Amino acid sequence: MAIRVRLKELLEKRGMAQTELQARSGLGYSTINALCHEKTERIEFATLEKLCEVLECELGDVLERVVDRRKPRA
C-alpha cells in the first residue's frame, strides 16, 4: 500500500503552473515541486490545508491510497 500525491494532475486540470500555486499559497517552490514529482515521504497538515484552500478541493483530491495487489498481506 502506498499514498500517491495527485498534485501534478490537479494543477494540469486547473491550468495552473507550480509558480502560480507558489505565489497563491505561500508555499516554497521546492515543496511544491517535490510533491508534484512524488519525491517526498511526508507532508505537513498546514501544507495540505493550503493546497486544498488554493485549489478549492478536498484531501481526497490531493492524496490517493494505492493498494499493491501483487504483494501478499501479512
Secondary structure as UniProt FT lines:
FT   STRAND          2..5
FT   HELIX           7..14
FT   HELIX           18..25
FT   HELIX           29..36
FT   TURN            37..38
FT   HELIX           45..55
FT   HELIX           59..62
FT   STRAND          63..66
FT   TURN            69..70
//
